[in-house]
């Protein structure tokens, strides 16, 4: 192989291939970062939904605990009041 071909490969070929490879890697990294950002946003949204749902369940359990622990007359009144409330 002539010396000028080897010189051309070392001086021009390797840097060009390395530059293209680096550009591809940078694009891939940006893609992965964006993917993580979207996943993080979705996870935060789901966590907020679960927290809201959990709060509603806690409120309902408190009402049920109060109904169960109150005296009989109060329980009957509470049940009647709940029957009269319109359904959402």
N, C-alpha and C positions, 0 to 999 in steps of 0.2 A: 504494500500500500504506500503510495507516495506520501511524503512528509507534509505537503500542503493540505492533503485531505484530513490527516490527523489533526493538524493545526486548526483547520476550519471547524472540525467537530468539537474540539476542546474550547475554542474561543467563541464560536457562534452557536453551535448546536446545544451544548449543555446549558448555557444561560437562558436560551429561548425556551427549552423544555422546562427548566426550573421555574421560569416566570409564568408560563402557562399553568403549570401545576400549582403554583402559589395562588394564582387568581382563582382557579377552580376550588381550592381549599377555602379561600376567603368567602366565596359565594356559598359554599356548603355550610360554613360556620354561621353566616348570616341567616341562612334558612333554618338551621337548628335553633338559633336564638329566638327567631320569630315564632317557631313552633312551641318553644318553652313559654314564651310570653302568652300565647293563646291558651295553652293548657293551664297556666297559672290563673288567667282571668276566669276561665270556666270553673276551675276549682274554687276560687273565691266566691263566685256567684252561687255555686251549689252549697257551699258552707253557710252562706247567708240564708239561703232557703231553708236549710236544715235547722238553723238557729231559730228562725221564725216559727217553723213547724213545732219545734221543741217547746218554745214559749207557749204556744197555744195549747199544747198537750198538758203542760204544767198547770196552766190556768184551769183547765177542765178537771184535772185530778184534784186540785185544791177545792173546787166547788163540790166534787163528789165526796171528798173527805169531810167537808163541812156538813154536807147533807147527812152523811152516815153518823157523824159524831153528835149532831144536835139532838134535842129531845124529840119524842114522837110527834107532838103537835106541830112543831116547827118543820119537821120533815114532811108532814102531810101538806102544810101550807106551801112549802117550797115545790113539792111535786105538782100541786095544782097551779102554781104560778108558772112553772116551766111548761105545763100543758097549754096554758093560754098564750104563750109567746109564739109569734109567727115563725115558721121555719125560714131559714135563709136560702 
